[in-house]
Amino acid sequence: GHTGPEIVVQQDENTKSLDSYYEILYENIYEGINVRYYIQDGNLKYDAIVSPHTDYSQFIIEVEGADLTLGDDGELVYQLPTQKVIQDAPLTYQLIGGQHVVVASKYRIVHNNVYGFELGEYDERYPLIIDPAFSTINTSSFSGGNNKDSFRASVVGPNGYIYVGGYVATDSFTDKTTYRSVTQTLSADKSAFVARMSPDVKSDVEGYFLFGGAGNAEVVDLAYSSSHIYALINVENGGMDSANLNAGTYQSAIAGGTEVYVARIHFRMSYLSRGTYLGGSGNDYGKALEIDASGNVYVFGYTESTDFPEASPYQDAHGGGTADGFMSKFNSTLNTLSRSSYFGGSGEDEILDATLSGSTIYLVGKTDSSNLPEKSNTISTTSYTDAFLSKVDTDLSTGDVNESVYYGSSSEAEHGANVDLNGSTIYVGVDGTTTDTLVSYNTDLDVTDSATFGGSSNDSITDVKRHGDYIYVTGMTTSNDITTAVGAYDRVYNGEEDAFIARYNTSLDLDSATYFGGTGADVFYSTEFDNGDIYIFGHTYSSSTFPIVSAQDSTFGGAFGYASMVIME
């Protein structure tokens, strides 16, 4: 049968430029059938437009290099040599009287690699639009040594390079990089690391730093600004080797307990530009890192120290309980602490995430204090732990904390909360004891929508990100009955603990979700977007059952994995 045109673009030495378009229409690719190619959310899509009184069954498509099968829910499965692509059941509709009228439709396999469509009843007086959709895993790989290693943070840097951080229990990258830049000796149990990966994450790690010494260390957040990667690291008792900590930093030695450390690394991973400790004599834990347009570096977390470093503080003393939140502001070279303050009430308070928007910072965390700086008409927390959302100014000084709202009813945010802001809406993922919730707020901290996520067992949200018209939520689950979607990559729970990614529209209706993992414990911690791709990082204990696709490392060494999922919706 007719399979349509082959499209080839050539450029010779006399060609100065090529026009680019967001939509191309091929007319009469079959008699009475047009095919429209267009860009949506950075991805190439196509629709078949069938004219009135036209035989739609002549529209068939041949796929080279793949075997085709139909899934249990009507999806079309392409089995390629190195990956599996799932094309969701088609959406077919007509525009009649200004309304979308859905037409029942499904795929039919014509030959091993040729498919067409089968439709229900429709009005032949009006055009038909057949709209397939795709979901696929482009890359999924191990990356690590022969012990317990984990990705915990990520950021997209210049030229699409992906920077990841977490901890390694061995010198995992020894034989995998040309620019190996080890700045510290390896800790006994786990050392913090920052590594640079190619934009397609299929190549070996291109450069990295280790941070280790007498105490264990772990990267918990990353940020990029002005040719530098900033890493937020928690360092346990004993600190890190000091030989490579640059002079002129704000705090050059650990003060006691677990301490926060901020590193500034050149984006080529060629040298450690600057680094500083931040903390008091008790335990201090960094959780979030933000950088403003002027290059100021903001660090958020919680502290058990009663002598945490202060600078023009909003709150100049520990408020009570085991821990208070803290918020600190450095200049770009990390040698001046311009603002630093406690944040908390009379109970226990932990800042767990933050996001910056102009001159406003939104903080989320958990608290059992009933006296946070509260928005009027908000129901206070009592004896249980609630999630909270607070709005502060970037000055972090006296009077600049605006208001807070609580969220929860009984032991909400036992584990934590994550926040992402887009435009005028703040999205908060609340990791509750029994129920996880995605909540949207306006900038006045009024709840605008909420949605629960999960199944009949334990579920944990670890990251929330908005991209385009959707909000993506990632984490882990032990539920075998979370709501997925027809055409999702994996609709079946694989065992022990699966990673998941769920997608919501801006009204917080669940659009799609998928499991990801093997028979061991798998979890996603960090999500990034670039050029229409979604990069998801975490770790896995599924040694032989973890889905491996176009991997830079297909050998399981301990517990270290990532997935790069291509969105084609």
Legacy VTK file of the C-alpha trace (Angstrom):
# vtk DataFile Version 3.0
C-alpha trace
ASCII
DATASET POLYDATA
POINTS 569 float
0.000 0.000 0.000
0.917 3.653 -0.240
2.967 4.690 2.784
3.385 8.405 2.155
6.376 10.499 1.153
9.927 10.243 2.376
11.021 13.675 3.583
14.688 14.571 3.116
16.230 17.977 3.912
19.609 18.667 2.309
21.837 21.686 2.720
24.633 22.533 0.281
27.438 25.039 0.600
25.347 27.752 -1.050
22.545 27.452 1.466
22.644 30.285 3.975
19.593 29.410 6.035
16.552 27.206 6.134
13.099 28.401 7.104
11.546 26.660 10.096
7.849 26.095 10.719
5.677 24.971 13.598
3.216 23.272 11.250
3.429 21.545 7.848
0.367 20.261 5.969
0.731 17.490 3.363
-2.385 17.573 1.201
-3.885 14.460 -0.367
-1.228 12.142 0.961
-4.068 9.708 0.236
-7.093 10.755 -1.785
-9.100 13.046 0.482
-6.696 12.650 3.438
-4.296 15.318 4.621
-1.566 14.821 7.243
-0.591 17.715 9.506
2.807 17.716 11.263
3.205 20.252 14.053
5.142 21.124 17.196
3.502 20.846 20.618
5.453 21.298 23.872
8.667 21.004 21.849
7.690 17.655 20.312
6.735 16.597 16.778
3.161 15.349 16.425
0.900 14.476 13.522
-2.835 14.302 12.815
-4.617 12.671 9.908
-7.484 14.837 8.586
-10.046 12.813 6.637
-12.328 14.801 4.324
-16.107 14.212 4.288
-17.275 11.130 2.405
-13.697 9.747 2.216
-12.671 6.157 2.923
-10.446 6.471 6.024
-9.279 2.820 5.773
-6.877 3.707 2.926
-4.749 5.552 5.532
-2.127 2.965 6.554
1.381 3.483 7.890
4.481 1.347 7.447
7.091 1.409 10.217
10.641 0.455 9.287
12.812 -1.464 11.758
10.084 -2.372 14.243
7.647 -5.187 14.918
4.142 -4.067 15.838
1.765 -5.570 18.373
-1.396 -4.397 20.110
-1.452 -4.020 23.893
-4.258 -5.132 26.182
-5.719 -1.607 26.299
-5.539 -0.876 22.589
-2.136 0.745 22.511
0.249 0.113 19.614
3.621 -1.259 20.707
6.750 -0.725 18.582
9.459 -3.218 19.512
12.785 -1.723 18.399
16.240 -3.275 18.801
17.139 -1.067 21.792
13.860 0.275 23.127
10.111 -0.038 23.244
7.825 2.760 22.051
4.172 2.845 23.023
1.647 4.682 20.876
-1.478 5.309 22.904
-4.904 4.365 21.634
-5.823 7.055 19.079
-8.098 9.968 19.842
-10.477 10.463 16.925
-13.047 13.226 16.794
-15.135 15.534 14.617
-15.834 19.240 14.998
-19.606 19.616 14.699
-21.327 22.826 15.647
-18.202 24.064 17.436
-18.080 20.949 19.638
-15.582 18.049 19.761
-17.523 14.849 19.088
-15.402 11.814 19.976
-15.478 8.862 17.575
-14.653 5.354 18.812
-11.345 4.271 17.265
-8.619 1.659 17.555
-5.551 0.433 15.713
-5.526 -2.541 13.365
-2.402 -4.456 12.341
-2.315 -4.851 8.556
1.070 -6.623 8.382
3.929 -7.127 10.860
5.103 -3.535 10.428
2.044 -1.866 8.880
-0.921 -0.526 10.790
-4.157 1.328 10.125
-7.270 2.369 12.017
-10.730 1.012 12.704
-13.487 3.487 13.573
-16.993 3.313 14.988
-19.976 5.208 13.661
-19.481 8.844 12.699
-21.096 11.569 10.599
-19.579 11.353 7.110
-20.705 14.914 6.330
-17.913 16.303 8.553
-14.139 15.876 8.537
-12.475 13.331 10.840
-9.325 14.046 12.878
-7.253 11.004 13.910
-4.710 11.940 16.610
-2.252 9.265 17.809
-0.008 9.874 20.855
3.296 8.380 21.994
5.122 7.485 25.182
8.620 6.057 25.237
11.778 5.506 27.204
14.747 6.834 25.257
17.515 5.971 27.724
17.615 4.052 30.976
20.920 3.141 32.559
22.901 2.149 35.610
25.727 4.436 36.660
27.886 3.668 39.662
30.334 1.404 41.401
30.033 -1.819 43.322
28.310 -0.450 46.418
25.340 1.671 47.433
25.290 4.878 45.351
22.452 7.306 44.642
21.493 10.290 42.505
19.697 12.840 44.715
19.833 16.139 42.771
20.163 17.422 39.200
20.261 20.622 37.157
20.547 21.506 33.466
23.634 23.594 32.741
25.012 25.343 29.641
24.670 23.679 26.218
22.224 21.124 27.605
24.743 19.320 29.821
23.139 17.538 32.770
24.730 17.865 36.214
23.876 15.316 38.880
24.757 14.925 42.531
24.221 12.568 45.420
26.519 10.131 47.144
28.778 7.248 46.226
30.095 4.512 48.476
32.999 3.761 46.140
35.061 5.822 43.708
32.435 4.968 41.119
33.710 6.989 38.197
37.414 6.090 38.284
37.497 4.481 34.851
34.663 6.414 33.256
35.879 9.946 32.732
38.540 11.881 30.901
38.408 14.851 33.267
38.515 13.152 36.628
38.810 15.910 39.262
38.848 14.388 42.730
39.124 17.104 45.350
38.649 15.035 48.492
39.489 11.540 49.705
36.739 8.952 49.841
34.692 8.652 53.045
34.333 5.302 54.755
30.616 4.951 53.933
29.483 7.588 51.455
31.019 10.617 49.766
29.219 13.488 48.079
29.747 13.899 44.329
28.869 16.240 41.481
29.164 14.880 37.936
28.573 16.218 34.418
26.790 14.102 31.798
26.335 14.671 28.088
22.968 16.093 26.987
21.760 12.665 25.839
23.096 11.038 29.073
24.211 8.079 26.952
27.924 8.828 27.177
30.216 8.200 30.114
30.426 10.781 32.877
32.592 13.619 31.542
33.888 15.104 34.799
33.170 15.020 38.487
34.169 16.055 41.991
34.220 13.961 45.122
33.729 15.492 48.555
34.720 13.206 51.403
36.904 12.719 54.428
36.348 11.749 58.037
32.575 12.250 57.845
29.979 11.028 55.386
28.695 13.569 52.884
25.771 13.828 50.447
24.682 16.345 47.787
21.031 17.310 48.346
20.523 20.106 45.791
22.176 21.717 42.752
21.830 25.072 40.994
23.472 26.746 37.998
24.441 30.405 37.553
27.084 32.326 35.571
29.341 29.449 34.492
29.250 27.758 37.891
27.473 24.803 39.425
26.515 25.292 43.069
26.169 22.172 45.221
24.442 21.976 48.602
26.080 19.243 50.677
25.326 17.834 54.123
28.489 16.698 55.921
28.412 14.476 59.008
30.711 14.637 62.052
34.396 14.973 61.227
34.033 17.143 58.148
35.752 16.862 54.797
39.416 17.070 53.866
40.409 20.715 53.980
43.292 20.712 51.479
41.142 21.952 48.608
38.776 24.303 50.424
39.649 27.668 48.948
40.845 30.468 51.199
38.607 33.466 51.816
35.405 31.519 52.370
32.871 32.567 54.969
33.360 29.529 57.271
36.384 27.309 56.658
35.833 24.616 59.299
33.014 22.477 60.597
31.559 23.830 63.858
30.123 20.537 65.117
27.633 17.798 64.386
26.255 17.536 60.868
27.061 20.682 58.900
25.954 22.367 55.691
28.588 22.923 52.977
28.100 24.930 49.769
30.477 24.327 46.830
30.976 26.504 43.742
32.390 24.487 40.802
33.299 25.671 37.320
30.814 24.246 34.823
33.555 22.401 32.925
34.313 20.541 36.171
37.878 21.819 35.912
38.250 23.341 39.389
36.542 24.088 42.700
36.091 27.847 42.651
34.948 28.309 46.247
33.340 26.453 49.124
32.092 27.264 52.611
30.601 25.570 55.645
27.457 26.972 57.272
26.316 25.922 60.721
26.572 25.963 64.486
27.592 23.522 67.192
24.525 21.284 66.728
23.239 19.390 63.719
22.383 21.491 60.656
20.737 20.143 57.493
20.571 21.897 54.121
17.557 21.090 51.947
17.216 23.695 49.162
19.416 26.001 47.095
18.244 29.006 45.044
20.122 31.721 43.098
18.649 35.108 42.166
19.260 37.233 39.064
22.113 39.074 40.817
23.930 35.851 41.634
23.096 35.800 45.348
22.978 32.276 46.756
20.152 31.278 49.118
20.392 28.241 51.392
17.417 26.777 53.262
17.039 23.906 55.695
16.671 23.261 59.398
18.974 23.393 62.392
19.262 22.043 65.932
21.985 24.611 66.737
21.219 27.440 69.139
24.258 29.313 67.774
23.499 29.105 64.063
25.231 31.953 62.153
23.063 35.087 61.935
23.204 38.231 59.828
20.483 40.912 60.119
18.024 38.183 61.130
14.251 38.229 60.945
14.257 35.868 63.946
17.360 36.082 66.098
16.867 33.046 68.348
15.897 29.393 68.131
12.133 29.316 68.613
11.887 26.011 70.459
11.418 22.343 69.804
14.146 20.087 68.445
14.689 22.047 65.240
13.940 25.375 63.584
14.140 26.234 59.942
16.911 28.504 58.705
17.291 30.792 55.695
20.645 32.246 54.660
21.897 34.464 51.832
25.478 34.576 50.442
27.070 36.597 47.697
28.019 34.668 44.553
31.579 33.925 45.735
30.375 32.541 49.082
32.632 34.724 51.220
29.978 37.107 52.575
26.885 36.079 54.536
24.590 39.085 54.054
21.437 37.646 55.654
20.818 34.639 57.886
17.936 33.892 60.231
16.057 31.239 62.121
12.535 30.474 60.939
10.172 28.700 63.302
7.745 28.710 66.162
7.691 27.099 69.576
7.566 23.565 68.188
9.637 21.638 65.657
9.959 23.244 62.225
11.787 22.031 59.106
12.139 23.900 55.806
12.293 21.155 53.168
12.135 22.969 49.827
12.034 26.460 48.342
11.486 28.234 45.047
12.365 31.772 44.004
10.167 34.132 41.973
11.452 37.660 41.485
11.801 39.199 44.940
9.694 36.530 46.643
10.707 33.122 47.981
8.167 30.397 48.729
9.145 27.916 51.451
7.540 24.562 52.237
8.163 22.145 55.054
6.622 20.551 58.097
5.833 21.951 61.515
4.028 21.251 64.758
4.295 24.896 65.828
1.022 26.796 66.156
2.674 30.217 65.976
4.307 30.571 62.567
3.797 34.022 60.962
0.284 33.194 59.888
-2.041 34.430 57.200
-5.326 35.705 58.607
-8.260 33.281 58.767
-5.978 30.239 58.525
-6.682 27.285 60.810
-3.598 26.753 62.986
-1.894 23.459 63.564
-2.264 21.890 67.005
-0.492 18.805 68.381
0.135 17.061 65.059
2.553 17.763 62.219
1.272 19.864 59.322
2.763 20.899 56.046
3.268 24.641 55.709
3.769 27.115 52.865
5.391 30.462 53.663
6.115 33.543 51.596
9.242 35.605 52.368
11.105 38.452 50.680
14.613 37.928 49.317
15.981 40.381 51.891
15.280 37.829 54.667
15.488 40.607 57.275
13.197 42.052 59.947
9.602 42.359 58.812
10.118 40.696 55.461
8.404 37.412 56.350
4.930 37.969 55.000
2.694 35.049 55.913
2.295 31.281 56.180
-0.503 28.783 55.710
-0.855 25.289 57.119
-2.050 22.272 55.197
-3.165 19.003 56.738
-5.406 17.308 59.232
-3.511 14.504 60.913
0.249 13.957 60.660
0.478 15.497 57.204
3.962 15.985 55.772
5.460 13.386 58.057
8.208 13.054 55.475
8.165 16.349 53.638
6.900 18.605 50.872
8.194 19.887 47.534
7.328 23.125 45.773
7.432 24.446 42.222
6.234 27.797 40.919
5.073 28.734 37.453
3.654 32.149 36.691
1.183 33.001 39.413
0.595 29.480 40.732
2.544 27.581 43.388
2.386 23.775 43.264
3.134 21.875 46.476
3.476 18.116 46.806
2.617 17.013 50.337
4.050 13.671 51.390
1.617 12.585 54.086
1.517 9.608 56.398
-1.333 7.894 54.581
-2.158 10.141 51.611
-0.009 12.175 49.231
-1.543 15.389 47.930
-0.759 17.838 45.140
-2.000 21.324 46.053
-2.031 24.530 44.020
-2.010 28.011 45.572
-2.202 31.516 44.181
0.418 34.053 45.239
-1.846 35.175 48.101
-1.464 31.602 49.464
-5.105 30.695 48.846
-5.719 27.063 47.847
-7.000 26.920 44.262
-7.051 23.152 43.645
-5.898 19.883 45.213
-5.654 16.245 44.184
-4.638 13.097 46.018
-2.233 10.569 44.570
-1.461 6.983 45.402
-2.925 3.595 46.040
-3.721 1.317 48.939
-0.169 1.120 50.330
2.678 3.587 50.918
3.439 6.341 48.408
6.018 9.115 48.674
6.347 12.303 46.587
9.975 13.356 46.129
9.766 16.052 43.435
7.235 18.393 41.814
7.956 20.252 38.566
5.811 22.156 36.082
6.714 21.891 32.401
4.526 23.410 29.701
0.876 22.744 30.444
1.519 19.921 32.905
2.747 19.321 36.447
4.976 16.280 36.923
5.165 14.453 40.252
7.790 11.779 40.940
8.645 9.506 43.852
8.206 5.929 45.002
5.307 3.632 45.802
4.598 0.229 47.277
0.993 0.353 46.001
0.017 -2.097 43.274
-3.076 -0.111 42.325
-2.076 3.464 41.501
-4.041 4.986 38.637
-1.986 4.847 35.437
-3.258 5.407 31.889
-3.806 3.543 28.669
-0.483 3.579 26.837
1.596 4.295 29.924
5.092 2.848 29.792
4.468 0.381 32.635
1.026 -0.106 34.166
2.007 -3.023 36.398
3.613 -2.846 39.852
6.934 -4.684 39.698
7.505 -5.469 43.373
8.995 -4.265 46.672
9.138 -0.553 45.793
8.622 1.078 42.385
9.488 4.536 41.185
6.623 6.463 39.604
5.999 9.581 37.556
2.539 11.151 37.309
1.365 14.000 35.115
-1.435 16.448 35.968
-2.989 19.272 33.991
-3.130 22.739 35.518
-6.547 21.979 37.037
-4.853 19.054 38.840
-6.721 16.379 36.927
-4.537 13.277 36.596
-3.560 12.985 32.927
-1.233 9.984 33.075
1.044 8.000 35.365
3.444 5.091 35.066
5.387 2.731 37.267
9.103 2.371 36.617
11.497 -0.207 37.988
12.208 -3.868 38.574
11.580 -6.371 41.322
13.821 -4.560 43.830
13.473 -1.141 45.434
13.446 1.765 42.962
12.888 5.476 43.592
13.033 8.714 41.589
14.436 11.751 43.426
15.031 14.490 40.856
13.483 15.630 37.569
14.751 17.968 34.836
13.414 19.105 31.458
15.321 20.133 28.354
14.411 20.222 24.646
11.195 18.291 25.158
12.856 15.500 27.155
12.316 14.645 30.783
15.322 13.391 32.776
14.620 11.484 35.970
17.301 10.420 38.432
17.301 8.161 41.467
18.555 4.758 42.495
17.642 1.124 42.116
18.244 -2.202 43.835
16.763 -4.117 40.894
19.954 -5.747 39.700
18.632 -7.864 36.839
15.084 -6.598 36.284
15.605 -2.833 36.014
14.533 -1.683 32.506
17.737 -0.930 30.585
17.485 0.966 27.272
20.391 2.402 25.212
22.460 2.390 28.381
25.908 3.892 28.916
26.278 1.252 31.650
24.156 -1.896 31.595
25.982 -3.624 34.477
24.497 -3.360 37.950
27.199 -2.488 40.479
25.353 -1.666 43.674
22.484 0.784 43.591
22.634 3.598 41.095
20.391 4.321 38.152
18.736 6.951 36.047
16.119 7.129 33.350
15.766 9.613 30.513
12.187 9.563 29.307
11.200 11.247 26.055
7.819 12.981 26.108
5.967 12.544 22.815
2.385 13.499 23.567
LINES 1 570
569 0 1 2 3 4 5 6 7 8 9 10 11 12 13 14 15 16 17 18 19 20 21 22 23 24 25 26 27 28 29 30 31 32 33 34 35 36 37 38 39 40 41 42 43 44 45 46 47 48 49 50 51 52 53 54 55 56 57 58 59 60 61 62 63 64 65 66 67 68 69 70 71 72 73 74 75 76 77 78 79 80 81 82 83 84 85 86 87 88 89 90 91 92 93 94 95 96 97 98 99 100 101 102 103 104 105 106 107 108 109 110 111 112 113 114 115 116 117 118 119 120 121 122 123 124 125 126 127 128 129 130 131 132 133 134 135 136 137 138 139 140 141 142 143 144 145 146 147 148 149 150 151 152 153 154 155 156 157 158 159 160 161 162 163 164 165 166 167 168 169 170 171 172 173 174 175 176 177 178 179 180 181 182 183 184 185 186 187 188 189 190 191 192 193 194 195 196 197 198 199 200 201 202 203 204 205 206 207 208 209 210 211 212 213 214 215 216 217 218 219 220 221 222 223 224 225 226 227 228 229 230 231 232 233 234 235 236 237 238 239 240 241 242 243 244 245 246 247 248 249 250 251 252 253 254 255 256 257 258 259 260 261 262 263 264 265 266 267 268 269 270 271 272 273 274 275 276 277 278 279 280 281 282 283 284 285 286 287 288 289 290 291 292 293 294 295 296 297 298 299 300 301 302 303 304 305 306 307 308 309 310 311 312 313 314 315 316 317 318 319 320 321 322 323 324 325 326 327 328 329 330 331 332 333 334 335 336 337 338 339 340 341 342 343 344 345 346 347 348 349 350 351 352 353 354 355 356 357 358 359 360 361 362 363 364 365 366 367 368 369 370 371 372 373 374 375 376 377 378 379 380 381 382 383 384 385 386 387 388 389 390 391 392 393 394 395 396 397 398 399 400 401 402 403 404 405 406 407 408 409 410 411 412 413 414 415 416 417 418 419 420 421 422 423 424 425 426 427 428 429 430 431 432 433 434 435 436 437 438 439 440 441 442 443 444 445 446 447 448 449 450 451 452 453 454 455 456 457 458 459 460 461 462 463 464 465 466 467 468 469 470 471 472 473 474 475 476 477 478 479 480 481 482 483 484 485 486 487 488 489 490 491 492 493 494 495 496 497 498 499 500 501 502 503 504 505 506 507 508 509 510 511 512 513 514 515 516 517 518 519 520 521 522 523 524 525 526 527 528 529 530 531 532 533 534 535 536 537 538 539 540 541 542 543 544 545 546 547 548 549 550 551 552 553 554 555 556 557 558 559 560 561 562 563 564 565 566 567 568
